[in-house]
């Protein structure tokens, strides 16, 4: 059997474990768990130890990035002072496949003492953890996917998938939008794509290339040269966009008009009704428009079609939108 065949076999085992748990989860327990999370007025605290603790930390990160206040509490650290981060308005999700992890069980009395609801993600619904939980999600698997059956593989995959599913349901319940998501991801490509708008990148004011429709071509060429964007907007008497002149337009007109280019006006040389965008548009949407129509610049207009800026593909590249 090839390496690819072996990998596919292992992936199939873990995938089948997730599908099996999807069928075995108790609807009433899921309803209770989701109600606790939805109505939580504090934060959702994930706890666990070892590899289950790593899974708990990732579930907490997913919740936090999708609008649910969440932190991770290391069970072993909890019994040495970190329990102070727990408040009565919180909800705790404990991740333990055996449900018998001593460090985890040692913090349960405090959780129950201050009245915090407890959700258990466990593979043993009769273990002490499950017996004390307010909602129990059965994450048991027939066996781990590795040969020894001892190393957490399928079981941790299942716990992670169940945690992710809960996070997605909370996201939907709260109508969490792309804009909301961007607020929690201001850095990197995600933040740039979801937060940067055309008005943040466009050339405006004295940097905006713009000529009147009756401008002669010598003036058009001077405007394009001085603003160094390889184009200029063409406007009517009310500063409304009617066309664009680009370097490509100049080359085509020179071929057809020969040495008579300077005898024509901007309106005669321009490409009419060009694609355009608005200052409040997302820069990522402007990029999509450029790619769809194979253009490298877009005039920016206000609500009355008056030219207020020019956006170039290079601006998007420099901003990291690509």
BELSULMO-V525409 format. One record per residue. N is the residue number from 0. RES is the residue in three letters. PSI is psi in whole degrees, 0 to 359 (999 if undefined). Layout:
N/RES/PSI + N/RES/PSI
This chain:
0/UNK/134 + 1/UNK/166 + 2/UNK/317 + 3/UNK/319 + 4/UNK/319 + 5/UNK/316 + 6/UNK/316 + 7/UNK/322 + 8/UNK/315 + 9/UNK/319 + 10/UNK/321 + 11/UNK/322 + 12/UNK/317 + 13/UNK/323 + 14/UNK/319 + 15/UNK/328 + 16/UNK/319 + 17/UNK/315 + 18/UNK/323 + 19/UNK/316 + 20/UNK/324 + 21/UNK/326 + 22/UNK/326 + 23/UNK/345 + 24/UNK/134 + 25/UNK/127 + 26/UNK/319 + 27/UNK/319 + 28/UNK/322 + 29/UNK/318 + 30/UNK/316 + 31/UNK/315 + 32/UNK/315 + 33/UNK/322 + 34/UNK/319 + 35/UNK/317 + 36/UNK/317 + 37/UNK/322 + 38/UNK/6 + 39/UNK/126 + 40/UNK/353 + 41/UNK/234 + 42/UNK/158 + 43/UNK/119 + 44/UNK/119 + 45/UNK/138 + 46/UNK/154 + 47/UNK/184 + 48/UNK/155 + 49/UNK/217 + 50/UNK/327 + 51/UNK/326 + 52/UNK/323 + 53/UNK/318 + 54/UNK/317 + 55/UNK/319 + 56/UNK/320 + 57/UNK/319 + 58/UNK/318 + 59/UNK/318 + 60/UNK/319 + 61/UNK/316 + 62/UNK/313 + 63/UNK/323 + 64/UNK/351 + 65/UNK/25 + 66/UNK/2 + 67/UNK/117 + 68/UNK/125 + 69/UNK/146 + 70/UNK/166 + 71/UNK/134 + 72/UNK/115 + 73/UNK/124 + 74/UNK/319 + 75/UNK/323 + 76/UNK/332 + 77/UNK/320 + 78/UNK/0 + 79/UNK/31 + 80/UNK/338 + 81/UNK/355 + 82/UNK/345 + 83/UNK/345 + 84/UNK/349 + 85/UNK/139 + 86/UNK/155 + 87/UNK/335 + 88/UNK/356 + 89/UNK/170 + 90/UNK/136 + 91/UNK/133 + 92/UNK/117 + 93/UNK/130 + 94/UNK/116 + 95/UNK/117 + 96/UNK/316 + 97/UNK/331 + 98/UNK/9 + 99/UNK/10 + 100/UNK/120 + 101/UNK/314 + 102/UNK/323 + 103/UNK/316 + 104/UNK/331 + 105/UNK/339 + 106/UNK/352 + 107/UNK/317 + 108/UNK/321 + 109/UNK/318 + 110/UNK/315 + 111/UNK/326 + 112/UNK/320 + 113/UNK/7 + 114/UNK/26 + 115/UNK/128 + 116/UNK/144 + 117/UNK/127 + 118/UNK/130 + 119/UNK/128 + 120/UNK/103 + 121/UNK/159 + 122/UNK/5 + 123/UNK/95 + 124/UNK/357 + 125/UNK/5 + 126/UNK/163 + 127/UNK/321 + 128/UNK/313 + 129/UNK/322 + 130/UNK/332 + 131/UNK/351 + 132/UNK/152 + 133/UNK/336 + 134/UNK/134 + 135/UNK/123 + 136/UNK/114 + 137/UNK/105 + 138/UNK/27 + 139/UNK/146 + 140/UNK/152 + 141/UNK/321 + 142/UNK/158 + 143/UNK/159 + 144/UNK/341 + 145/UNK/162 + 146/UNK/324 + 147/UNK/337 + 148/UNK/21 + 149/UNK/328 + 150/UNK/127 + 151/UNK/115 + 152/UNK/284 + 153/UNK/323 + 154/UNK/320 + 155/UNK/325 + 156/UNK/317 + 157/UNK/314 + 158/UNK/318 + 159/UNK/317 + 160/UNK/320 + 161/UNK/317 + 162/UNK/317 + 163/UNK/319 + 164/UNK/319 + 165/UNK/319 + 166/UNK/319 + 167/UNK/320 + 168/UNK/320 + 169/UNK/320 + 170/UNK/314 + 171/UNK/318 + 172/UNK/325 + 173/UNK/7 + 174/UNK/43 + 175/UNK/123 + 176/UNK/174 + 177/UNK/323 + 178/UNK/317 + 179/UNK/316 + 180/UNK/319 + 181/UNK/327 + 182/UNK/330 + 183/UNK/357 + 184/UNK/57 + 185/UNK/341 + 186/UNK/165 + 187/UNK/188 + 188/UNK/323 + 189/UNK/311 + 190/UNK/318 + 191/UNK/318 + 192/UNK/330 + 193/UNK/347 + 194/UNK/323 + 195/UNK/132 + 196/UNK/167 + 197/UNK/319 + 198/UNK/339 + 199/UNK/341 + 200/UNK/343 + 201/UNK/156 + 202/UNK/127 + 203/UNK/178 + 204/UNK/229 + 205/UNK/344 + 206/UNK/356 + 207/UNK/118 + 208/UNK/122 + 209/UNK/134 + 210/UNK/158 + 211/UNK/155 + 212/UNK/333 + 213/UNK/8 + 214/UNK/142 + 215/UNK/162 + 216/UNK/335 + 217/UNK/321 + 218/UNK/323 + 219/UNK/314 + 220/UNK/320 + 221/UNK/318 + 222/UNK/315 + 223/UNK/321 + 224/UNK/315 + 225/UNK/327 + 226/UNK/347 + 227/UNK/36 + 228/UNK/357 + 229/UNK/20 + 230/UNK/170 + 231/UNK/144 + 232/UNK/150 + 233/UNK/129 + 234/UNK/161 + 235/UNK/191 + 236/UNK/340 + 237/UNK/17 + 238/UNK/21 + 239/UNK/141 + 240/UNK/128 + 241/UNK/344 + 242/UNK/180 + 243/UNK/142 + 244/UNK/126 + 245/UNK/172 + 246/UNK/323 + 247/UNK/320 + 248/UNK/318 + 249/UNK/315 + 250/UNK/318 + 251/UNK/320 + 252/UNK/324 + 253/UNK/321 + 254/UNK/322 + 255/UNK/326 + 256/UNK/351 + 257/UNK/238 + 258/UNK/14 + 259/UNK/14 + 260/UNK/315 + 261/UNK/353 + 262/UNK/358 + 263/UNK/169 + 264/UNK/170 + 265/UNK/319 + 266/UNK/329 + 267/UNK/335 + 268/UNK/336 + 269/UNK/162 + 270/UNK/116 + 271/UNK/160 + 272/UNK/56 + 273/UNK/161 + 274/UNK/149 + 275/UNK/167 + 276/UNK/178 + 277/UNK/155 + 278/UNK/325 + 279/UNK/356 + 280/UNK/147 + 281/UNK/140 + 282/UNK/326 + 283/UNK/325 + 284/UNK/324 + 285/UNK/321 + 286/UNK/317 + 287/UNK/320 + 288/UNK/318 + 289/UNK/315 + 290/UNK/321 + 291/UNK/324 + 292/UNK/7 + 293/UNK/51 + 294/UNK/162 + 295/UNK/359 + 296/UNK/153 + 297/UNK/129 + 298/UNK/147 + 299/UNK/126 + 300/UNK/157 + 301/UNK/191 + 302/UNK/343 + 303/UNK/17 + 304/UNK/21 + 305/UNK/137 + 306/UNK/127 + 307/UNK/353 + 308/UNK/174 + 309/UNK/132 + 310/UNK/129 + 311/UNK/149 + 312/UNK/323 + 313/UNK/328 + 314/UNK/320 + 315/UNK/322 + 316/UNK/314 + 317/UNK/327 + 318/UNK/355 + 319/UNK/22 + 320/UNK/327 + 321/UNK/999
